[in-house]
Amino acid sequence: MLSGLPLGIFFPFLIASILKTAQGSSTVAVITASSLITPLLSNLGLQSPTGLTLTILSMGAGSMMVSHANDAYFWVISRFSNMEAAATLKVYSIATLLMGLTVQLLIWGLFIAYR
């Protein structure tokens, strides 16, 4: 359904970001997303070497999304920065959200350029 649109590159990002936000591990999010996305590459129009590379980058961007209390690294940032959990949620969680979205927009731009 998405193969004709340049929005197919957002699907790997969406899957990885949902997994990262739900369970907290970037590694598990990327591995699980890649297992789900690999059979769909041709349907998404991402089977070319460039499409595959941008898919991997897109899953990486999704795995950076929304770090919060269920992410171990959230607590590393909180403790080493001497910040309360509420302050870390305001600063670090928003920063990871913006970081993931910014990277995904850059990947989408590359996808459009190399299409």
Secondary structure, 3 states (H helix, E strand, C coil): CCCCCCCCCHHHHHHHHHHHHHHCCHHHHHHHHHHHHHHHHHHHCCCCHHHHHHHHHHHHHHCCCCCCCCCHHHHHHHHHCCCCHHHHHHHHHHHHHHHHHHHHHHHHHHHHHHC
